[in-house]
Structure formats: structure tokens, C-alpha cells
Amino acid sequence: MKKRFKSVSLIVAMLVLSLVFGSVAPLAAPAEASARPTINGQAVDTRRIGAQRGRGGVELALASSLRTALQHASVSAVVEITPGSMLVRHGSRELFILADSRTAFLTTGIGTASPSTRNVTLTALPRTVAARDLFVPFADVVRHLGGSFTSARVATVRNDAPDAAFDFTAAGQQRNVVTTGVYQDAARMIGRGATFPNSLYGSAFAGTDLAAPANPWLERYFFSSQDLSSGLNPEARVGYNRITVGGATTLDTIPAGGATSGSGMGVDSVRLRLADFGGTDMISQVPAAVLEAFPAIPTAKGGVAVIFNLVDRNGVRITNLNLTADVIARIFLGQISHWNDAALVRLNPRVALPATPIQVNWRPDVSGTTEIFTAYLAAASRVWRDTLTTEQETTVDMEGPGATSIFTPGVGGWTAALLADRTRTQAPASTDGGSALRGRVAAAENSIGFVSFGDVTGRNVTTAPVGPFGIARVQNRAGIFTLPLISNVYAAGIGHGNVLRHPVNSANPGAYPITGLTWILVERDPGVAKPIGDSVQVATLNDNLILAQPALTGTDLEAAVQRNAIVADFVDWAVVEGFGDAEARRLHMAPLTPTMKREVARLLGTIRVN
């Protein structure tokens, strides 16, 4: 009996001791946690993730609270937050963090002649809480900004003023691209093609103000090169689609009856040597042999927005609309014909959808935007694949005896003509381009269409849409409804290895699914003859053929090679070195990831420049 009592007493004593020590340990951790972490004395709201009984885990900081601390005078950082990302610029560093991605992007050397961007791995996954508040790893932000910790929760980040921007216009700092021959101080660079990246390449010199160029990406490069900076010399110009060079506009170089823009025109113009580079977002229709002679070099990423003009049953304009790949496919296939269809109602239970017919709009020209849109549907929608993969097709301009299929339905690359033939959409207006389609949607209630997000400029879509149409939230592979914001478009490129495919339907949880690349095509070697080939631009040339191009020789070859050097240097400056990244973001496009930039550098090395 005594032995049993001693055993019970021992057990009781052990329980008491465990309670005593157990009460102390848990209290210690909450006592530490109760003190908010600080940066230079400024408190930051945090949440501990993965903690066990008050211990361990990772400290995540509320992005908005972190912004307040980092923008304090003692740090002077610039912080931009969207629902899916956080961008911090501090001194010569820039840290770009995406929700739901352990991969962040750190740029160093900002303001110098050679900034560098690399992938960094975060210790914890940034998270969005309540679809609103972004939490990011506290220690990672401090570390990548060059800060330090005096204790686990007390951080110091020195106050680094932004480095003075590297001034290429100053003596000895300009880029030296062309130094001999007729192109010395009188060089040109003409681009033709896609409207998707038109805001990037733009039209040079809307005015004559050299200090305030109308299009910073391309024109700032113009000013940065000592070979292209000859004041207002009409021969020394760079531009896209509408630029005047030597008294003739690029529009004059297009055959009669040809389209004035679009991806197909970009491909055809450079192959006809009517332009120094061709801008295109359309890759599936370009035969492999053409890409061998005219390499496609990616320059940026952009989202294709699904826009709609809709008023609900109560006469109130609808600004928020959720869509899935299958629902979008059924709308464009004519299987969903009214806005109050049960499938749309299930996705939008709080929206009073009207019982009105849906008016569908699309691009009539050969469009890279159409390719991105249909490539997404082919990748993400079983309905689209089951309906459109039962037959082989060729593009309209490739039909005829001996024609071969250059793409497979269900993979992507559908032209407007094929889309119209197999859907119940209305006949489009005759005007080409994304801006025209946007205008058609804006002018007609109950309509829907798709345009590049660059064509929806001047609006901050993190708030209520402005204007007569809204932008749909499209469900990605993770089940999240996303907008084509820069952060979501950037996320679509993470882990995307093939630079000749659009990064549609990305598995990244933060990705916008209808994301495409835009490319520059340039002739690899003008000294090599090119055979006759088919045009990719419908109805541009009477015989739908590209004429054979002979090998250039003598001064013609020298001039063409020097223009190649300008194009290659421009892409290296804007894309690889990253001087165009900030401008791309300003124009609602996303820069390439570091992995893609390395591939761009490799491709540039294959172009003949001397």
C-alpha cells in the first residue's frame, strides 16, 4: 500500500513540476512575441506562422505596416504594394516579392551601368490573408535590403539615398554602337508589327523635346547612344510603326492593301527587309525555318484582359465578374449565349446578371493577342479542346495545294478567321488592332472581348474600373481568380523555360493565366540568302508569298549589319541589363525573369553584328 502511495506521490510531483515548467516556457515565448519587431525603432505588425505552442515558426510582416517602417525618414525606401506583390526600392537595391511564391527577385546595382537581377529563395511563403492583407517574411526583407539584426526582433537598415542614375548622355558614358561608315551619327532603327507591345516600342518623337521623350524605353535608348544622338537629324531615328525616317514613314513601306500593324505584319516586314526588327506576339504560325533565320527574342510579358460592358438587372454597371476557362470557351463557342446562364450565375452569385444576349467581339487581323487567348483556352479548357481538336487546320493564307498544317487546333495559334468560322460571334468591325476592339466593347452594352492589358491604359485596376467596361477576374490553375496585374503576369513566367511558348495557364498560385510573351524578330545574318516562303499575314500580299531575299553584299551588307548591331544593343540595354524593366512596369507589362534574360543574352550572341 505504501509502495503504491509513493508511486502516486511521485506521479503527482512530476505532474506539478511539468505544469510549473510548462507554464514558464509558454509564457516566455508570448512575452517575446508581445513586443512588436522594429526596423530602426519603427514597430512592424507581424504574424508568426508555423509556431508550436508559442515557439518556433517564421515571422511574417504585414506588408502595409512594413511599408510604413521602411518609408520612415531613417530608411527612406520606396514601397509599392498590390494585392499580389510587394516591391521595395532602397538605395541601389530592389526586392520584388510575389504572394504564394518562395521565389523573389533581387536587383542590385540600380543606378549603375550594369544592374543585375537574380532569383532569391525566401525562408517562408508570402501569404495573402482575407484576399486583402499581404504578409511577407520579415527577416528576408531586412536581409536582402542589406540590413542587420541586433536581436531576433530588432532590425537596422541604413538610410541609403538612391544612387544617382547612370547618365549615358554624359561624355564618356554613352553607348558606342556604330562608329564607322554612313551610319556614324546618323543611324536608324525601324520596327513594325504587334500592337500588343506597342506601348513599349511606341512611336518616337511625338514632339521635339529631347529632354522629355514621349516613349521612355525606346527613346531613352536613342539618347543613350552616341551614334544615335545627332540632335533632330531626321536620319538618326528609332521608332515603331509610325516613325518618319528620311522623309518616308514606315507605313509607306507596306504593300498596298496591307495591314498597318499586328504580329503578322511584324513577321512579314522584317522578312521583306522593310523593317530592322519585327514585333510579334504570335509564334505558332511562324515556321521553324523562319525562326532559324529570324530568331525570336522575348522582351517582356503581358496579360490579355477579358473585358466586358454590362449593366445588371437593376440598371447598375457591373464591374466585377468571375470567369473560368470553360465558361470563356463556351461563350466564344456560342454554347453560352445569355448573361444569366446558370454557369455564369454560379460563378457570380452576388451579381444580378441580366437575361440579355452576349455580344462577342474578337480581332479581325492576324493577332498575337488572339494567339495568346486561344493558346490559354487550349491549355486550360476541356470544352475548347473537345470541340476544336477533332480536325487539322492550316491558316487561311497557307491553304492550297501542298499546304501543310503549321499548328494543331487545341495547342494555340488560332487566327481570327478560324475563330469566326467555328464560333457564333458577330462579324467584327473592319479596323484592326486591340484599341479598335476595346472601342467596340466600350460602345456596346452586353458585349465581351479580349485585349492586351497594355490596351487598357490609364486605369488603376486595383480599385473600381473606370470607364464603360470592366475587367474579368480569371481563375488560374490554383483556383484563384486573378486580374492581369503586373505581379500576376510576372508570376506566370516563374519556372517557364521555353521562350518560344507563351506562359499560359501557369501552375504558380499567384499567376494570371492568360499571359503571353512579346518578341522581337531580327535577321540573323543578312549575308545569307533567304528562300521564298509563305506570308503569315492574311491578305497583306496579293500572292501571299514572301519574295526570296538575296544575300546582301558590300555597303548594303555593312549597313544591314550595323542596323543589326543597334537592334541587338537596344535589346541588351532594355532587357538583359534591365534598363527597360521599370518602363515595362509603368506600361502595364512585366519584365522577364532572370532565367529568361539569360536566354535572351544567348540569342543576341547568335546575331551578326560586325
C-alpha positions in Angstrom: 0.0 0.0 0.0 2.8 2.3 0.9 4.6 1.4 -2.3 1.5 2.3 -4.3 1.2 5.6 -2.4 4.8 6.5 -3.1 4.3 5.8 -6.8 1.2 8.0 -6.9 3.0 10.7 -5.0 5.9 10.6 -7.5 3.5 10.9 -10.4 1.7 13.8 -8.8 5.1 15.5 -8.1 6.1 15.0 -11.7 2.8 16.5 -13.0 3.3 19.5 -10.7 6.8 20.1 -12.0 5.7 19.7 -15.6 2.9 22.2 -15.1 5.3 24.7 -13.4 8.0 24.4 -16.1 5.3 24.2 -18.8 3.8 27.4 -17.7 7.1 29.2 -17.7 8.2 28.2 -21.2 5.0 29.1 -23.0 4.9 32.4 -21.2 8.4 33.2 -22.3 7.6 33.0 -26.0 4.4 35.1 -25.8 6.3 37.6 -23.8 8.8 37.9 -26.6 6.1 37.9 -29.2 4.1 40.6 -27.4 6.9 43.1 -28.3 6.4 44.1 -31.9 9.6 43.8 -34.1 11.1 47.0 -35.2 13.1 48.5 -38.1 15.2 51.4 -36.9 12.9 51.8 -34.0 9.7 51.7 -36.1 7.3 49.0 -35.0 6.1 46.4 -37.5 2.9 44.3 -37.3 3.7 40.6 -37.7 2.1 37.2 -37.5 4.0 34.0 -36.6 3.4 31.1 -38.9 4.1 27.5 -38.1 4.6 28.1 -34.4 4.2 25.1 -31.9 2.8 26.1 -28.5 4.1 29.6 -28.9 7.5 28.6 -30.1 9.3 28.5 -33.4 7.7 29.3 -36.7 8.5 32.1 -39.1 7.8 35.8 -38.6 5.7 37.3 -41.4 5.2 41.0 -41.5 2.1 42.8 -42.7 3.3 44.4 -45.9 1.4 47.7 -45.3 3.0 48.0 -41.8 6.4 47.2 -43.2 5.9 49.9 -45.8 5.3 52.5 -43.1 8.5 51.5 -41.3 10.6 51.3 -44.4 9.4 54.7 -45.7 10.3 56.4 -42.5 13.0 59.1 -42.8 15.5 56.8 -41.1 15.3 54.3 -44.0 13.7 56.3 -47.0 12.7 53.3 -49.1 10.1 53.3 -51.8 7.5 50.6 -51.3 4.7 49.6 -53.7 2.0 47.0 -52.7 -0.6 45.4 -54.9 -3.0 42.6 -53.8 -0.4 40.1 -55.1 3.0 41.6 -54.6 5.4 43.9 -52.8 8.1 45.9 -54.5 10.8 47.6 -52.3 13.4 50.1 -53.8 16.1 51.1 -51.4 19.4 52.6 -52.4 20.8 50.5 -55.2 18.6 47.5 -54.4 15.1 46.4 -55.5 13.3 43.5 -54.0 10.2 42.1 -55.7 8.1 39.6 -53.7 5.1 37.7 -55.0 2.3 36.2 -53.0 2.3 32.4 -52.8 5.8 32.1 -54.3 9.0 31.3 -52.4 11.0 32.8 -55.3 11.6 36.5 -55.1 13.7 38.8 -57.3 16.6 40.9 -56.1 18.1 43.6 -58.3 21.4 45.1 -57.3 23.4 47.9 -58.9 20.4 50.1 -59.7 21.7 53.4 -61.0 24.9 51.9 -62.3 25.9 50.9 -65.8 25.2 47.2 -65.1 22.3 46.4 -62.8 21.8 42.7 -62.1 18.7 40.7 -61.2 18.8 37.3 -59.6 16.4 34.8 -58.0 16.4 34.6 -54.2 14.6 31.9 -52.1 12.6 33.1 -49.2 12.5 31.3 -45.9 8.7 31.3 -45.8 5.8 31.6 -48.3 4.4 35.1 -48.6 0.6 34.9 -48.0 -2.5 36.9 -48.7 -5.0 36.9 -45.8 -8.6 37.7 -46.3 -7.9 38.3 -50.0 -6.5 41.7 -48.9 -3.6 41.7 -46.5 -0.2 40.6 -47.8 2.2 39.1 -45.2 5.9 38.7 -46.2 8.9 37.1 -44.4 10.2 39.9 -42.1 13.8 38.7 -41.8 14.2 38.1 -45.6 13.2 41.7 -46.4 15.7 43.1 -43.9 18.5 40.8 -45.1 18.0 41.5 -48.8 17.9 45.2 -48.2 21.4 45.0 -46.6 20.1 45.3 -43.1 21.1 43.6 -39.9 19.7 42.3 -36.5 20.8 43.3 -33.1 18.4 40.7 -31.7 15.9 38.4 -33.2 13.3 41.1 -33.4 15.3 44.4 -33.6 16.5 45.2 -37.1 18.5 48.1 -38.5 18.5 49.2 -42.2 20.8 52.0 -43.0 19.5 55.1 -44.8 20.8 54.7 -48.3 19.8 57.5 -50.7 19.1 56.2 -54.2 22.2 56.2 -56.3 22.3 58.9 -59.0 21.1 57.4 -62.3 23.9 56.4 -64.6 23.9 59.2 -67.2 24.6 57.7 -70.6 24.3 61.2 -72.2 27.3 62.4 -70.3 30.7 62.5 -72.1 32.4 59.1 -71.8 29.3 57.3 -70.6 27.3 56.9 -73.8 27.0 53.5 -75.5 29.2 53.2 -78.6 27.3 51.0 -81.0 28.2 52.2 -84.6 31.4 54.0 -85.1 32.1 53.8 -88.8 30.5 54.4 -92.2 27.4 56.3 -93.2 25.6 55.3 -90.0 28.1 57.2 -87.8 25.9 59.7 -86.0 23.0 59.1 -88.4 21.7 55.7 -87.7 18.1 54.5 -87.7 16.1 51.6 -86.2 12.6 50.9 -87.7 10.3 48.5 -86.1 6.9 47.1 -87.5 4.3 44.8 -86.1 2.4 43.8 -83.0 0.1 46.1 -81.2 0.4 44.1 -78.0 3.7 45.7 -77.1 3.1 49.0 -79.0 3.3 50.9 -75.7 6.9 49.6 -75.3 8.3 50.3 -78.7 5.9 53.1 -79.4 6.3 56.0 -81.9 9.4 58.1 -81.4 9.3 61.9 -81.2 5.7 62.9 -80.8 7.4 66.3 -80.4 10.9 67.8 -80.4 11.6 67.9 -76.7 14.7 65.9 -76.3 14.7 66.2 -72.5 11.2 64.6 -72.2 10.9 61.8 -74.8 7.3 60.6 -75.5 8.3 56.9 -75.2 11.0 56.4 -72.5 12.0 52.8 -73.2 13.0 53.2 -76.9 13.7 56.9 -76.9 15.9 56.8 -73.8 18.0 54.2 -75.6 18.2 56.6 -78.5 19.6 59.3 -76.3 22.0 56.9 -74.5 23.9 56.1 -77.7 26.5 58.5 -79.1 25.8 57.0 -82.5 22.1 57.9 -82.4 22.2 61.2 -80.7 22.6 63.7 -83.5 20.0 66.1 -82.4 17.0 66.2 -84.7 18.8 64.7 -87.7 15.8 63.0 -89.5 18.1 60.1 -90.4 19.0 59.4 -86.7 15.8 57.9 -85.5 14.4 54.9 -83.7 10.8 54.1 -83.7 7.9 51.7 -84.2 5.1 51.6 -86.8 4.7 55.3 -87.3 8.2 56.8 -87.3 9.4 59.1 -90.1 12.8 58.1 -91.4 14.5 60.0 -94.2 11.2 61.6 -95.1 9.2 58.4 -95.5 7.0 56.8 -92.9 7.1 53.1 -92.2 3.5 52.9 -93.4 4.8 53.7 -96.9 6.9 50.6 -96.8 3.9 48.3 -96.6 2.4 47.0 -99.9 -0.9 48.5 -101.0 -3.8 47.0 -99.1 -1.6 45.7 -96.3 -2.5 46.0 -92.6 -0.8 48.7 -90.7 0.1 46.8 -87.6 -0.3 43.4 -86.0 2.0 40.4 -85.3 1.7 39.0 -88.8 2.9 42.4 -90.2 5.8 42.4 -87.8 7.0 39.0 -89.1 6.5 39.8 -92.8 8.1 43.2 -92.6 11.4 42.0 -91.2 11.4 39.1 -93.6 10.9 41.5 -96.5 13.7 43.7 -95.1 11.2 46.6 -94.8 12.0 46.9 -91.1 15.0 46.4 -88.9 13.0 44.4 -86.4 9.5 42.9 -86.3 7.5 43.0 -83.1 5.3 39.9 -82.7 3.3 38.1 -80.0 2.4 35.4 -82.5 4.8 32.4 -82.6 2.8 29.3 -83.6 2.2 30.5 -87.2 5.9 31.2 -87.8 7.5 28.1 -89.4 10.7 26.7 -87.7 12.8 27.5 -90.8 11.8 31.2 -90.4 12.7 31.3 -86.7 16.1 29.8 -87.6 16.9 32.7 -90.0 15.0 35.3 -87.9 15.4 34.4 -84.2 12.5 35.5 -82.0 13.9 37.3 -78.9 11.5 37.7 -76.0 11.4 41.3 -74.5 8.6 41.4 -72.0 5.4 39.7 -70.8 1.8 40.9 -70.8 -1.6 39.8 -69.8 -4.6 39.5 -72.1 -7.6 41.1 -70.3 -11.1 39.8 -70.8 -13.2 43.0 -70.9 -16.9 43.3 -70.7 -19.6 46.0 -70.9 -22.5 45.0 -68.8 -25.4 46.5 -66.7 -27.2 44.4 -64.2 -31.0 43.8 -63.8 -31.2 47.0 -61.7 -29.5 49.2 -64.2 -26.2 49.3 -62.2 -23.0 48.8 -64.1 -21.2 45.5 -63.3 -17.5 46.0 -62.5 -16.6 42.6 -61.0 -17.1 39.4 -62.9 -15.5 35.9 -62.3 -14.8 33.7 -65.2 -13.2 30.2 -65.7 -11.6 28.8 -68.8 -14.5 26.5 -69.7 -17.0 29.4 -69.3 -15.0 31.7 -71.5 -14.7 28.9 -74.1 -18.4 28.2 -74.1 -19.1 31.9 -74.5 -16.9 32.1 -77.6 -18.1 28.8 -78.9 -21.7 30.1 -78.7 -22.7 27.5 -76.1 -23.4 30.2 -73.6 -25.5 32.9 -75.3 -27.0 34.9 -72.5 -25.5 36.6 -69.5 -27.9 34.9 -67.0 -26.7 31.4 -68.0 -26.6 29.1 -65.0 -22.8 28.7 -65.3 -22.2 32.4 -65.0 -24.7 32.7 -62.2 -22.8 30.0 -60.2 -19.5 31.9 -60.5 -21.1 35.3 -59.7 -23.9 34.6 -57.1 -23.9 38.2 -55.8 -24.3 39.8 -59.3 -27.7 40.4 -60.7 -26.9 39.2 -64.2 -29.3 40.3 -66.9 -31.2 38.0 -69.3 -29.6 39.7 -72.3 -27.8 38.1 -75.2 -24.0 38.2 -75.1 -22.3 40.1 -78.0 -18.9 38.6 -78.6 -16.0 40.5 -80.2 -12.6 39.5 -81.5 -9.7 40.8 -83.5 -10.1 40.6 -87.4 -6.4 40.8 -88.1 -3.7 38.2 -87.6 -3.2 38.9 -84.0 -0.8 37.7 -81.3 -3.4 38.7 -78.7 -5.7 36.2 -80.3 -3.0 33.5 -80.2 -2.3 34.1 -76.5 -6.1 34.0 -75.8 -6.7 30.8 -77.7 -3.5 29.1 -76.5 -4.8 29.7 -73.0 -8.2 28.1 -73.8 -6.4 25.2 -75.5 -4.3 24.6 -72.4 -7.0 25.2 -69.7 -10.4 24.3 -71.2 -11.5 20.8 -71.8 -14.6 22.2 -73.6 -12.4 24.1 -76.0 -10.1 21.1 -76.7 -13.0 18.6 -77.1 -14.7 21.0 -79.6 -11.8 22.1 -81.7 -9.3 19.3 -81.8 -11.2 16.9 -84.0 -9.7 18.3 -87.2 -6.4 19.6 -88.5 -6.3 23.1 -89.8 -4.0 25.5 -91.5 -4.1 29.3 -91.5 -6.1 30.8 -94.3 -3.1 32.1 -96.1 -1.4 28.7 -96.1 -4.3 26.8 -97.8 -4.0 25.4 -101.2 -2.2 22.5 -103.0 0.6 21.1 -100.9 -0.2 23.2 -97.8 0.8 21.7 -94.5 -0.5 22.3 -91.1 1.7 24.5 -89.1 -0.2 24.2 -85.9 -2.7 21.9 -84.3 -6.0 23.1 -83.0 -6.0 22.8 -79.3 -2.4 23.9 -79.0 -2.9 27.5 -79.8 -2.4 30.0 -82.6 -6.0 30.3 -83.9 -6.4 33.2 -86.3 -9.5 35.4 -86.2 -10.8 33.8 -89.5 -10.8 30.3 -88.0 -12.2 31.6 -84.8 -15.0 33.3 -86.6 -15.7 30.3 -88.8 -16.1 27.9 -85.8 -17.9 30.2 -83.3 -21.1 32.1 -83.4 -19.5 35.5 -82.9 -20.6 38.7 -84.6 -18.7 40.0 -87.7 -16.0 42.4 -86.4 -15.6 45.9 -87.5 -13.1 46.5 -90.3 -10.5 48.3 -88.1 -7.6 46.2 -86.9 -5.9 46.3 -83.5 -6.7 46.0 -79.9 -7.7 49.6 -79.4 -10.4 49.1 -82.0 -11.7 46.1 -80.2 -11.7 47.9 -76.9 -13.7 50.7 -78.6 -16.3 48.2 -79.8 -16.8 46.7 -76.4 -17.0 50.1 -74.8 -19.6 51.2 -77.4 -22.0 48.3 -77.0 -23.6 47.0 -73.8 -23.8 43.3 -73.2 -20.6 42.8 -75.1 -17.3 40.9 -74.2 -13.9 40.8 -75.9 -10.2 40.3 -75.1 -7.4 42.9 -75.5 -3.9 43.1 -74.2 -3.7 44.8 -70.8 -1.5 47.4 -72.4 -4.5 48.5 -74.4 -6.4 49.2 -71.2 -4.1 52.0 -70.1 -4.6 55.0 -67.8 -6.6 52.9 -65.2 -5.6 51.5 -61.8 -7.5 48.2 -61.7 -6.7 47.6 -58.1 -9.7 49.9 -57.5 -13.0 50.1 -59.2 -12.7 50.1 -63.0 -13.0 53.4 -64.7 -15.0 53.7 -67.9 -17.7 51.8 -69.7 -16.3 48.3 -69.2 -14.8 46.1 -66.6 -12.0 43.5 -66.5 -12.9 40.0 -65.5 -11.1 38.0 -62.9 -10.0 34.8 -64.5 -9.5 31.6 -62.4 -6.0 30.2 -62.6 -4.8 26.6 -62.1 -4.7 27.1 -58.3 -8.4 28.1 -58.3 -7.7 31.7 -57.5 -9.5 34.4 -59.5 -6.9 36.9 -60.7 -6.6 40.2 -62.7 -3.8 40.9 -65.2 -1.8 42.9 -62.7 1.9 43.2 -63.2 2.7 40.9 -60.2 0.4 38.2 -61.5 1.8 38.4 -65.0 5.3 38.3 -63.6 4.4 35.2 -61.6 3.3 33.4 -64.8 6.8 33.5 -66.0 8.4 31.9 -63.0 9.6 28.4 -63.9 8.7 28.9 -67.5 11.6 27.6 -69.5 10.6 27.6 -73.2 11.0 31.1 -74.5 9.1 30.1 -77.8 5.9 29.4 -75.9 3.5 31.6 -74.1 3.4 31.0 -70.3 -0.3 30.5 -70.3 -2.1 28.5 -67.6 0.9 28.7 -65.2 0.9 26.5 -62.2 2.2 29.3 -60.0 -0.6 30.2 -57.4 -0.1 33.9 -58.0 -0.2 33.7 -61.8 -2.6 35.4 -64.1 -3.4 32.5 -66.6 -3.8 34.5 -69.9 -0.2 35.7 -70.1 1.9 35.9 -73.2 5.4 36.9 -74.3 6.2 39.5 -76.9 9.2 39.0 -79.2 11.5 41.0 -81.5 12.4 39.2 -84.7 15.6 40.2 -86.4 17.5 38.8 -89.4 20.3 36.6 -88.0 22.7 37.1 -90.9 21.8 39.5 -93.9 24.7 38.0 -95.8 22.8 34.7 -96.2 20.1 34.4 -98.9 16.6 33.5 -97.8 14.3 31.3 -99.9 10.7 32.1 -101.0 8.3 31.5 -98.2 4.6 32.0 -97.3 3.4 35.1 -95.6 1.8 34.8 -92.2 -0.2 38.0 -92.6 -3.6 37.3 -94.2 -4.5 39.4 -97.2 -1.3 41.6 -96.9 0.4 40.5 -100.2 -1.6 39.7 -103.3 0.1 36.3 -103.8 0.5 35.6 -100.1 4.2 34.9 -100.6 7.4 36.4 -99.2 9.8 37.1 -102.1 13.1 35.4 -101.9 15.8 37.7 -100.4 19.3 37.6 -101.8 22.4 37.6 -99.7 23.4 41.2 -99.2 27.0 42.2 -100.1 29.2 45.3 -100.0 27.9 48.5 -98.5 24.3 47.1 -98.3 25.6 44.3 -96.1 27.6 46.7 -94.0 24.6 48.9 -93.4 22.3 45.9 -92.5 24.8 44.5 -90.1 25.2 47.9 -88.4 21.4 48.1 -88.0 21.5 44.6 -86.5 24.1 45.9 -84.0 21.7 48.7 -83.0 18.8 46.3 -82.5 20.9 43.8 -80.6 22.3 46.6 -78.4 18.9 48.0 -77.7 17.5 44.6 -76.6 20.7 44.1 -74.4 20.2 47.5 -72.9 16.5 47.3 -72.3 16.0 43.6 -71.5 19.2 41.9 -70.4 20.7 44.9 -68.5 17.2 45.8 -67.3 17.1 49.5 -68.1 13.6 48.9 -69.6 12.2 47.0 -66.6 10.8 50.0 -64.8 9.3 51.3 -68.0 7.7 48.0 -68.8 6.0 48.0 -65.4 4.8 51.6 -66.0 3.2 50.4 -69.2 1.4 47.5 -67.5 3.8 44.8 -68.7 6.1 42.6 -66.7 9.9 42.2 -67.2 11.4 38.9 -68.0 12.6 36.6 -65.2 16.4 36.2 -64.8 16.3 32.8 -66.4 14.6 34.2 -69.5 17.1 37.1 -69.6 20.0 34.7 -69.8 18.4 33.0 -72.8 17.9 36.5 -74.4 21.6 37.1 -74.0 22.4 33.8 -75.6 20.1 34.6 -78.6 21.6 38.0 -79.1 25.0 36.3 -79.4 23.8 34.5 -82.5 23.1 37.7 -84.5 25.6 39.0 -86.9 26.7 42.5 -85.7 30.0 43.0 -87.4 
